[in-house]
Amino acid sequence: MSSTDVLFEPFTLNSMTIPNRIVMAPMTRSFSPGNAPGENVAAYYRRRAEGGVGLILTEGVSPNDTTATGTPNVPNIYTDEAKAGWAKVAEGVHGAGGLIGMQIWHEGPMRRPDKTAHPDIESWSPSGFNVPGKPRWAPMSDEEIERAITEFVDAAVAAKAAGFDCVEFHGAHQYLLDSFFWDKLNLRDDKWGGDWEGRTRMACEIIRRARVKVGPDFPLIIRISQWKQIDFDAKAAASPEEFGVWLGFLKNAGIDAFHCSQRRFWEPEFEGSSLNCAGWAKKLTGLPTISVGSVGLSGEFTAAYSGEASEPASLDNLIEMMGRNEFDLIAVGRALLQDPDWVKKVRDGREDELMTFTKEALGTLY
């Protein structure tokens, strides 16, 4: 394995100095009955801080307790109990010398009403679709869009008040914000649809209003993806030029960084270049980017759900890409889910101690 020194250089994002380039990727854990994180969740995140993770990004956190979540036992940042629980999480991470950001996640059209305490409430999507060509609900009204914007902003403010170091808005994977970005789900002909300016308007409003409330020094990140849950080969932006237009609106709204989700971080995003999604985002916008996707493991993340184990894999590609300054930070998911000390082992050259990922880790708070 090549020298891992490039992974352990500090990086400054807005006013936040991250001690190394390794981010814990957001991963749904479903260990919060009553939708509030408990001591077990706080201990889980603290262990990753103790293990040397540069920046922890939490599992997706709901901005309300009705339309935003269709996944059982997912925490919110809406109730007083949840806010108090998250304050303890942040306190624990800081006590271990770590940094932590909250991912704010509205499931939108991917919400399953039948899995919720409110099955009679329709899920939200720009045009009433959860998959292309199959309308299920009424399109969101202007009032509902305004409510969603307000709830995202309120969640960001609550995260800062709870002691978090930054916030990430989930704008990927066919969830609410991404369903506005993707023209196959957003068929609106009003100001919230049409071209990229319209389709990014909701996310831009969230970013602008959140910036006013949290101040200029609080880092705001947005997670994006080309791929969708129903189409791994989807390209919301068909070319680098179109990708630049999409991200340009978000940059101008005041976002600090892009977290670019891929299934495999080493795969090129567009023909004719070896740059991955995060590489293109950095080149086109000049903003810091986070890459992610099957880091340090032999199998991609979707295989985990069918029970396929993933052996530790070489980090040489990652080290080479970061050595070329193609992107700034790398998010690690399943490897850290399995092993809280993954970062220390990589730093210290203890590759022989890296653990095989197994499906059991999905159901355990190691």
Phi, psi and chi 1 to 4 in degrees:
 res  aa     phi    psi   chi1   chi2   chi3   chi4
   1 MET       -  139.6 -177.1  179.3  -69.3      -
   2 SER   -68.1  166.7  -56.7      -      -      -
   3 SER   -58.1  136.2  170.7      -      -      -
   4 THR   -94.0   12.3   60.2      -      -      -
   5 ASP   -55.6  -36.3  -69.8   -9.4      -      -
   6 VAL   -61.8  -25.6   69.4      -      -      -
   7 LEU   -77.7  -12.1  -58.4  178.7      -      -
   8 PHE  -119.8   26.0  -67.1   94.1      -      -
   9 GLU   -89.7  141.9  -62.7  172.6   -4.2      -
  10 PRO   -68.7  158.6   22.5  -30.5      -      -
  11 PHE  -145.3  136.4 -177.4   77.8      -      -
  12 THR  -104.5  123.5  -60.9      -      -      -
  13 LEU  -115.8  108.6  176.6   59.3      -      -
  14 ASN    57.0 -119.7 -165.1  -37.3      -      -
  15 SER   -96.3    1.6   63.8      -      -      -
  16 MET  -100.5  120.0  176.8  175.7   64.7      -
  17 THR   -97.4  116.6  -62.0      -      -      -
  18 ILE   -94.1  129.3  -55.3  168.2      -      -
  19 PRO   -69.7  -21.6   23.7  -33.9      -      -
  20 ASN  -147.6 -178.4   59.6   53.8      -      -
  21 ARG   -95.4   10.3  -56.9  -59.4 -179.4   99.1
  22 ILE  -101.5  124.5  -60.7  171.9      -      -
  23 VAL  -112.1  137.8  176.5      -      -      -
  24 MET   -80.7  120.8 -180.0  176.0  176.4      -
  25 ALA   -69.3  149.2      -      -      -      -
  26 PRO   -65.3  133.4  -15.2   28.7      -      -
  27 MET  -143.2  124.4  -69.6  173.2  -77.9      -
  28 THR   -61.2  130.2  -58.7      -      -      -
  29 ARG  -115.2  -30.7  -55.5  -55.0  -73.1  125.8
  30 SER    55.6   42.4  -64.1      -      -      -
  31 PHE  -116.7   28.1  -81.3   94.9      -      -
  32 SER  -124.7   74.8  -63.7      -      -      -
  33 PRO   -59.6  138.8   20.0  -31.1      -      -
  34 GLY    78.7    4.3      -      -      -      -
  35 ASN    65.5   26.7  -51.9  113.3      -      -
  36 ALA  -130.6  132.6      -      -      -      -
  37 PRO   -70.4  138.0   26.9  -34.1      -      -
  38 GLY  -105.3 -167.4      -      -      -      -
  39 GLU   -63.5  -33.4  -67.4 -177.3    4.3      -
  40 ASN   -65.8  -37.5   58.1  -22.6      -      -
  41 VAL   -68.0  -42.0  173.5      -      -      -
  42 ALA   -61.3  -41.4      -      -      -      -
  43 ALA   -67.4  -37.0      -      -      -      -
  44 TYR   -59.4  -47.3  159.2   79.4      -      -
  45 TYR   -71.2  -38.6  -74.6  116.7      -      -
  46 ARG   -59.7  -38.9 -177.4 -176.5  175.9  107.3
  47 ARG   -60.2  -36.5  -77.9 -167.3  -70.6  -85.5
  48 ARG   -69.9  -35.2  -87.4   70.4 -168.7  170.3
  49 ALA   -65.8  -43.4      -      -      -      -
  50 GLU   -62.8  -29.7  -67.4  170.0  -19.1      -
  51 GLY   -80.1   -2.2      -      -      -      -
  52 GLY    99.7    9.1      -      -      -      -
  53 VAL   -61.1  134.1  173.8      -      -      -
  54 GLY   -67.8  -47.7      -      -      -      -
  55 LEU  -142.0  127.3  171.1   65.2      -      -
  56 ILE   -95.0  130.0  -66.1  167.7      -      -
  57 LEU  -108.7  128.5  -68.1  177.0      -      -
  58 THR   -71.2  167.3   70.1      -      -      -
  59 GLU   -54.0  163.4   61.8 -152.2  -79.1      -
  60 GLY   -61.9  134.4      -      -      -      -
  61 VAL  -121.0  128.8  178.8      -      -      -
  62 SER   -79.6  139.4  -59.1      -      -      -
  63 PRO   -85.0   -6.7   30.2  -34.8      -      -
  64 ASN  -149.0  179.5   68.0   41.1      -      -
  65 ASP  -114.5   21.6   60.1   -4.6      -      -
  66 THR  -127.5  -79.9   51.8      -      -      -
  67 THR   -78.2  -16.7   61.9      -      -      -
  68 ALA   -82.7  -26.7      -      -      -      -
  69 THR  -130.3  136.0  179.9      -      -      -
  70 GLY  -125.9   14.5      -      -      -      -
  71 THR  -109.0  123.3  -54.5      -      -      -
  72 PRO   -60.3  144.6  -23.2   33.8      -      -
  73 ASN    61.3   29.1  -61.4  -37.5      -      -
  74 VAL   -91.2  134.8  162.7      -      -      -
  75 PRO   -75.2  155.4   28.2  -35.2      -      -
  76 ASN  -118.1  178.4   64.1   47.0      -      -
  77 ILE  -129.4   44.0 -175.4   65.3      -      -
  78 TYR  -116.0  -42.6  177.7   76.1      -      -
  79 THR   -89.5  159.7   65.1      -      -      -
  80 ASP   -61.7  -38.4  -69.9  -18.5      -      -
  81 GLU   -63.3  -43.8 -177.9 -176.9    5.2      -
  82 ALA   -65.3  -42.1      -      -      -      -
  83 LYS   -61.0  -41.2  -69.1  175.2 -178.7  178.1
  84 ALA   -66.0  -39.2      -      -      -      -
  85 GLY   -63.4  -41.8      -      -      -      -
  86 TRP   -69.3  -32.4  -76.9  119.0      -      -
  87 ALA   -61.3  -37.7      -      -      -      -
  88 LYS   -69.7  -35.9  -68.8  179.9 -179.8  177.8
  89 VAL   -60.4  -50.5  170.3      -      -      -
  90 ALA   -61.5  -40.7      -      -      -      -
  91 GLU   -61.5  -41.9 -179.2 -178.1   10.4      -
  92 GLY   -65.5  -43.3      -      -      -      -
  93 VAL   -63.8  -44.3  168.2      -      -      -
  94 HIS   -65.4  -35.5  -67.4  154.3      -      -
  95 GLY   -63.1  -25.1      -      -      -      -
  96 ALA   -94.4    8.1      -      -      -      -
  97 GLY    83.4   16.3      -      -      -      -
  98 GLY  -101.5  175.3      -      -      -      -
  99 LEU  -121.1  147.4  -63.2  168.3      -      -
 100 ILE  -144.6  136.9 -173.0  166.1      -      -
 101 GLY  -120.2  151.4      -      -      -      -
 102 MET  -102.2  129.8  179.6  178.5  -69.2      -
 103 GLN   -90.5  121.9 -173.5 -168.2   71.8      -
 104 ILE   -96.2  124.4  -59.0  171.1      -      -
 105 TRP  -132.1  115.3  174.9   41.5      -      -
 106 HIS  -110.5  116.4 -166.9  -58.7      -      -
 107 GLU   -68.6  -23.5  -68.4 -172.3   42.7      -
 108 GLY    54.1 -127.1      -      -      -      -
 109 PRO   -71.1  -11.8   25.2  -34.7      -      -
 110 MET   -88.2   -3.6  -58.4  -50.8  -67.9      -
 111 ARG   -65.9  138.3  170.2 -178.1  173.9  -94.9
 112 ARG  -103.9   99.9  -69.4  -83.5  -55.8  -83.6
 113 PRO   -54.5  -35.4  -25.6   34.7      -      -
 114 ASP   -68.0  -13.2   59.1  -53.0      -      -
 115 LYS   -95.5    5.1  -60.7  -72.8 -173.4 -179.7
 116 THR  -115.0  172.8   75.6      -      -      -
 117 ALA   -79.7   -3.0      -      -      -      -
 118 HIS  -130.4   63.6  -55.6  -78.6      -      -
 119 PRO   -66.9  -17.2   24.2  -34.0      -      -
 120 ASP   -84.4   -8.9   55.3  -38.3      -      -
 121 ILE   -91.5  124.2  -64.6  178.4      -      -
 122 GLU   -69.0  147.9  -68.8 -172.1  -17.1      -
 123 SER   -74.3  156.2  -63.5      -      -      -
 124 TRP   -99.3  135.8  -77.9   -3.3      -      -
 125 SER  -156.3  158.3   68.9      -      -      -
 126 PRO   -59.7  -39.4   16.2  -29.0      -      -
 127 SER  -125.2   11.7  -58.6      -      -      -
 128 GLY    87.7    9.1      -      -      -      -
 129 PHE  -103.9  145.6  -62.3   82.8      -      -
 130 ASN  -110.5  -17.7   65.4  -17.0      -      -
 131 VAL  -135.8  152.5  -63.4      -      -      -
 132 PRO   -58.0  135.8  -26.2   35.5      -      -
 133 GLY    82.1    1.6      -      -      -      -
 134 LYS  -129.6   84.9  -64.3 -177.7  179.1  179.5
 135 PRO   -66.2  137.8   23.2  -32.7      -      -
 136 ARG  -123.0  -31.1  -67.4 -167.8   60.0 -174.0
 137 TRP  -134.7  175.3  -50.2  -69.7      -      -
 138 ALA   -72.5  144.8      -      -      -      -
 139 PRO   -58.4  152.7  -21.7   33.4      -      -
 140 MET   -63.3  138.7  -72.3  178.2   72.3      -
 141 SER   -82.0  165.9   65.8      -      -      -
 142 ASP   -57.9  -38.3  -75.9  -10.1      -      -
 143 GLU   -65.8  -38.9  -68.5   75.3   17.0      -
 144 GLU   -69.0  -38.0  -72.6  169.5  -25.4      -
 145 ILE   -63.4  -43.8  -68.0  172.6      -      -
 146 GLU   -62.6  -39.7  179.0   63.6   29.8      -
 147 ARG   -63.7  -42.6  177.3 -177.8  156.9 -169.2
 148 ALA   -63.4  -42.6      -      -      -      -
 149 ILE   -59.0  -48.6  -67.6  168.9      -      -
 150 THR   -60.3  -40.6  -61.2      -      -      -
 151 GLU   -68.0  -38.2  -71.4  173.7  -14.9      -
 152 PHE   -61.0  -46.0  -93.5   98.5      -      -
 153 VAL   -64.6  -44.9  173.6      -      -      -
 154 ASP   -60.6  -36.5  -71.7  -12.0      -      -
 155 ALA   -66.0  -40.8      -      -      -      -
 156 ALA   -62.7  -42.9      -      -      -      -
 157 VAL   -63.0  -41.8  171.3      -      -      -
 158 ALA   -66.1  -36.7      -      -      -      -
 159 ALA   -63.6  -45.0      -      -      -      -
 160 LYS   -62.1  -42.7 -176.8  179.7 -179.8 -178.2
 161 ALA   -63.0  -29.4      -      -      -      -
 162 ALA   -80.4   -2.4      -      -      -      -
 163 GLY   101.7    9.9      -      -      -      -
 164 PHE   -74.1  153.4  -80.4   72.6      -      -
 165 ASP   -90.5  -17.9  -59.0  -68.6      -      -
 166 CYS  -166.4  174.2   62.6      -      -      -
 167 VAL  -134.2  143.2  154.6      -      -      -
 168 GLU  -119.1  129.1  174.6  174.5  -75.8      -
 169 PHE   -91.1  128.8  -59.4  118.5      -      -
 170 HIS   -82.0  105.9 -161.6  -29.9      -      -
 171 GLY  -118.0   34.2      -      -      -      -
 172 ALA  -129.0  176.3      -      -      -      -
 173 HIS    61.3   27.8  -52.9  163.3      -      -
 174 GLN    77.6   10.1 -136.1  169.4  -45.4      -
 175 TYR   -78.9 -171.8  -64.0  116.5      -      -
 176 LEU   -55.2  -55.2 -176.0   62.9      -      -
 177 LEU   -64.0  -39.2  -64.0 -175.4      -      -
 178 ASP   -67.7  -30.1 -168.0   36.3      -      -
 179 SER   -68.3  -25.1   69.8      -      -      -
 180 PHE   -76.4  -36.0  -86.4   81.9      -      -
 181 PHE   -65.4  -38.5  -66.4  150.7      -      -
 182 TRP   -85.0  120.9 -163.5   24.9      -      -
 183 ASP   -70.8  -10.9   60.8    1.8      -      -
 184 LYS   -81.3  -17.2  -72.8 -176.9  170.2   52.6
 185 LEU  -109.8  -24.5  -68.1 -174.4      -      -
 186 ASN  -101.7   99.9 -174.9  -10.4      -      -
 187 LEU  -108.1   17.4  -52.3 -179.5      -      -
 188 ARG   -68.2  151.5  -58.9  176.5   73.0  100.8
 189 ASP  -117.3   17.5   57.9    6.0      -      -
 190 ASP  -102.2 -163.0   60.1    6.0      -      -
 191 LYS   -69.1  -11.5   66.9  179.4 -177.5  178.7
 192 TRP   -95.4    5.6  -53.8  106.8      -      -
 193 GLY  -141.2 -163.5      -      -      -      -
 194 GLY    86.9 -118.1      -      -      -      -
 195 ASP   -82.4 -175.7   59.9   11.9      -      -
 196 TRP   -63.5  -32.4  -82.4  110.8      -      -
 197 GLU   -61.1  -42.9 -177.5  175.2   11.8      -
 198 GLY   -71.5  -41.2      -      -      -      -
 199 ARG   -74.0  -19.7  -58.7 -158.2  -49.7  -86.8
 200 THR   -97.2   -3.0   59.0      -      -      -
 201 ARG   -58.8  -42.1 -170.8 -178.5  -56.1  -84.2
 202 MET   -62.8  -49.1 -178.2 -178.1 -178.0      -
 203 ALA   -62.2  -39.9      -      -      -      -
 204 CYS   -64.5  -38.6  -72.0      -      -      -
 205 GLU   -63.4  -40.7  -78.3  -62.8  -53.4      -
 206 ILE   -62.0  -47.0  -70.0  167.0      -      -
 207 ILE   -62.5  -47.9  -65.4  163.7      -      -
 208 ARG   -61.9  -46.7  -69.4 -169.3 -169.0   99.6
 209 ARG   -70.8  -37.1  -63.2 -173.8 -158.8 -178.1
 210 ALA   -63.7  -40.7      -      -      -      -
 211 ARG   -59.2  -41.2  176.8   60.8   69.5 -155.0
 212 VAL   -61.2  -40.9  170.6      -      -      -
 213 LYS   -78.5  -37.3  -67.0  -70.1 -174.3   71.6
 214 VAL   -95.5  -11.8  -59.2      -      -      -
 215 GLY    92.5  167.6      -      -      -      -
 216 PRO   -72.7  -19.8   26.6  -35.2      -      -
 217 ASP   -96.8   -5.2  -60.9  -30.1      -      -
 218 PHE   -89.9  117.9 -171.8   72.9      -      -
 219 PRO   -67.1  134.4  -22.0   34.8      -      -
 220 LEU  -119.4  127.1  -62.3  176.3      -      -
 221 ILE  -119.4  149.0  -54.9  165.4      -      -
 222 ILE  -127.1  135.1 -171.3  164.7      -      -
 223 ARG   -94.6  131.7 -165.7  177.0 -145.0 -155.4
 224 ILE  -130.3  162.0   59.7  166.5      -      -
 225 SER  -151.5  145.5   69.9      -      -      -
 226 GLN   -76.8  -45.1  -69.8  -93.5   54.6      -
 227 TRP   -71.7  152.8   66.8  -86.9      -      -
 228 LYS  -123.3  160.5  -47.5  -55.8  171.5 -169.8
 229 GLN   -63.0  -29.4  -67.2 -172.0   43.6      -
 230 ILE   -95.9   -3.8   62.1  161.1      -      -
 231 ASP  -154.6   96.1 -175.3   -2.9      -      -
 232 PHE   -66.3  -19.8  -70.0  152.2      -      -
 233 ASP   -97.9    7.5  -64.4  -38.8      -      -
 234 ALA   -63.0  148.3      -      -      -      -
 235 LYS  -130.1   97.2  -66.0  -77.7 -172.5 -175.0
 236 ALA   -60.2  -35.7      -      -      -      -
 237 ALA  -113.6  121.5      -      -      -      -
 238 ALA   -81.7  -13.9      -      -      -      -
 239 SER  -147.0  163.3   65.3      -      -      -
 240 PRO   -58.7  -37.1  -26.4   35.1      -      -
 241 GLU   -61.9  -43.8  -67.4   74.6   19.3      -
 242 GLU   -68.7  -38.8 -170.5  179.5   -5.5      -
 243 PHE   -59.1  -41.8 -163.7   41.8      -      -
 244 GLY   -63.9  -37.0      -      -      -      -
 245 VAL   -64.0  -47.6  172.4      -      -      -
 246 TRP   -54.8  -55.7  172.9   10.0      -      -
 247 LEU   -70.9  -27.3  -59.2 -169.7      -      -
 248 GLY   -60.8  -39.9      -      -      -      -
 249 PHE   -64.0  -40.1  -75.6  110.8      -      -
 250 LEU   -68.9  -38.4  -57.4  173.9      -      -
 251 LYS   -61.7  -48.0  175.2 -176.5  177.7  178.6
 252 ASN   -64.6  -24.7  -68.1  -20.5      -      -
 253 ALA   -74.2  -19.2      -      -      -      -
 254 GLY   117.3   15.4      -      -      -      -
 255 ILE   -69.5  150.2 -154.8   68.0      -      -
 256 ASP   -97.2  -27.6  -70.6  -56.5      -      -
 257 ALA  -158.0  154.7      -      -      -      -
 258 PHE  -111.0  131.2  -66.4  103.4      -      -
 259 HIS  -106.4  107.1 -175.9  177.6      -      -
 260 CYS  -101.6  108.9  -59.1      -      -      -
 261 SER   -83.6  127.1  177.1      -      -      -
 262 GLN  -131.5  157.0  -72.0 -176.6 -102.2      -
 263 ARG   -74.2  -31.7  -64.9  167.8   68.7 -151.6
 264 ARG  -138.4  113.7  -51.4  172.5 -172.5   90.8
 265 PHE   -63.8  -24.2   76.1   88.6      -      -
 266 TRP   -83.5   -4.8   57.9   87.3      -      -
 267 GLU   -83.7  135.6  -67.0 -175.0  -20.8      -
 268 PRO   -62.6  146.6  -19.7   31.9      -      -
 269 GLU   -85.3  -38.7 -173.2   58.1   42.2      -
 270 PHE  -131.3  150.0  -62.0  106.9      -      -
 271 GLU   -62.8  146.0  -69.6 -175.3    8.3      -
 272 GLY    93.3   -0.4      -      -      -      -
 273 SER  -150.4  148.0  169.3      -      -      -
 274 SER   -86.0   -4.4   63.3      -      -      -
 275 LEU   -63.3  137.6  -70.0  175.9      -      -
 276 ASN   -86.7 -171.6   71.1   -0.2      -      -
 277 CYS   -60.8  -46.9 -170.5      -      -      -
 278 ALA   -65.6  -34.6      -      -      -      -
 279 GLY   -62.9  -44.0      -      -      -      -
 280 TRP   -66.6  -40.3  -87.5  108.3      -      -
 281 ALA   -60.7  -41.9      -      -      -      -
 282 LYS   -67.3  -43.5 -178.7  173.7 -179.3  175.6
 283 LYS   -62.4  -40.6  178.2  178.0 -179.6  176.8
 284 LEU   -80.2  -30.2  -68.6  166.7      -      -
 285 THR  -111.9  -23.5   68.1      -      -      -
 286 GLY    77.8    0.2      -      -      -      -
 287 LEU   -87.4  158.1  -69.6 -178.7      -      -
 288 PRO   -60.5  146.6  -23.2   33.9      -      -
 289 THR  -134.4  151.7   59.3      -      -      -
 290 ILE  -113.9  128.4  -52.7  169.1      -      -
 291 SER  -100.8  163.4 -170.6      -      -      -
 292 VAL  -164.1  158.1   69.4      -      -      -
 293 GLY   135.2   95.9      -      -      -      -
 294 SER    59.2   41.6  -56.4      -      -      -
 295 VAL   -75.6  128.2  177.8      -      -      -
 296 GLY    76.2    9.3      -      -      -      -
 297 LEU  -133.3  154.1  -66.5  172.2      -      -
 298 SER   -78.3  -27.4   58.8      -      -      -
 299 GLY  -114.1  151.3      -      -      -      -
 300 GLU   -77.3  167.1   65.8  162.5   28.6      -
 301 PHE   -65.8  -31.0   75.1   94.2      -      -
 302 THR   -65.0  -27.1   54.5      -      -      -
 303 ALA   -67.0  -24.0      -      -      -      -
 304 ALA   -62.5  -34.2      -      -      -      -
 305 TYR   -71.9  -18.0  -63.3   98.5      -      -
 306 SER   -96.7    6.6   60.9      -      -      -
 307 GLY    93.3    6.7      -      -      -      -
 308 GLU   -77.9  126.6 -178.9  178.9  -44.0      -
 309 ALA   -76.6  153.9      -      -      -      -
 310 SER  -127.8  120.5  -66.0      -      -      -
 311 GLU   -77.5  154.6  -61.2  -71.9  -21.2      -
 312 PRO   -56.6  142.2  -24.6   34.2      -      -
 313 ALA  -126.2  160.8      -      -      -      -
 314 SER   -60.8  146.2  170.9      -      -      -
 315 LEU  -101.3   10.6  -62.5  177.3      -      -
 316 ASP   -58.1  -44.8  -72.7   -5.5      -      -
 317 ASN   -59.4  -44.6  -82.6   -9.6      -      -
 318 LEU   -60.7  -47.0  171.8   63.3      -      -
 319 ILE   -62.5  -40.8  -68.4  164.9      -      -
 320 GLU   -64.8  -43.3  -70.1  172.0    7.4      -
 321 MET   -66.7  -41.2  -66.3  167.5   77.7      -
 322 MET   -72.7  -30.7  -65.6 -162.9   74.5      -
 323 GLY   -63.9  -29.6      -      -      -      -
 324 ARG   -85.0    2.9  -66.7 -166.7  -64.8  -93.3
 325 ASN    62.3   34.1 -159.7   31.1      -      -
 326 GLU   -71.8  -33.5  -67.7 -177.4    7.5      -
 327 PHE  -148.3  172.1   47.1   84.0      -      -
 328 ASP  -104.2  -35.0  -56.9  -71.7      -      -
 329 LEU  -134.2  154.0  -61.1  159.1      -      -
 330 ILE  -125.9  128.0 -173.3   67.5      -      -
 331 ALA   -93.2  132.7      -      -      -      -
 332 VAL  -115.0  128.9 -179.9      -      -      -
 333 GLY  -105.7  -92.2      -      -      -      -
 334 ARG   -59.7  -35.0  -70.9  167.4  -61.6  137.8
 335 ALA   -59.4  -39.0      -      -      -      -
 336 LEU   -77.9  -26.2  -85.4  170.3      -      -
 337 LEU   -64.3  -39.8 -158.6   66.4      -      -
 338 GLN   -76.8  -37.0 -175.5   78.5   52.4      -
 339 ASP  -138.6  106.2 -174.6   -0.9      -      -
 340 PRO   -61.7  -22.0  -18.0   28.8      -      -
 341 ASP   -99.4   16.3  -68.4  -36.0      -      -
 342 TRP   -54.1  -44.0 -174.3   86.8      -      -
 343 VAL   -62.5  -47.0  175.3      -      -      -
 344 LYS   -61.1  -40.1  -73.9 -176.5  177.0  179.1
 345 LYS   -64.9  -41.7  -68.0  175.3 -178.2  177.7
 346 VAL   -65.0  -45.0  169.7      -      -      -
 347 ARG   -60.0  -40.6 -178.6 -165.4   64.9 -164.2
 348 ASP   -90.7    4.5  -62.0  -20.3      -      -
 349 GLY    72.9   26.9      -      -      -      -
 350 ARG   -97.7   55.2  -66.4 -175.8  -78.3  147.3
 351 GLU   -60.3  -29.4  -68.4   87.8   -2.4      -
 352 ASP   -68.7  -12.5   58.6  -31.3      -      -
 353 GLU   -98.6   -4.7  -62.7 -179.9   27.0      -
 354 LEU   -64.6  142.2  -64.1  174.9      -      -
 355 MET   -97.6  149.4  -59.8  172.2   68.0      -
 356 THR   -74.2  133.2  -63.6      -      -      -
 357 PHE   -80.9  132.4  176.7   85.6      -      -
 358 THR  -125.8  158.5   64.1      -      -      -
 359 LYS   -58.9  -27.7 -174.4  179.3 -179.8 -179.7
 360 GLU   -58.0  -27.7  -73.6   70.5   27.7      -
 361 ALA   -64.4  -25.2      -      -      -      -
 362 LEU   -66.4  -24.4  -63.5  172.6      -      -
 363 GLY  -109.8   19.1      -      -      -      -
 364 THR  -135.2  140.7  -51.9      -      -      -
 365 LEU   -98.0   79.2  -77.4 -178.6      -      -
 366 TYR   -62.6      -  -69.6  124.8      -      -
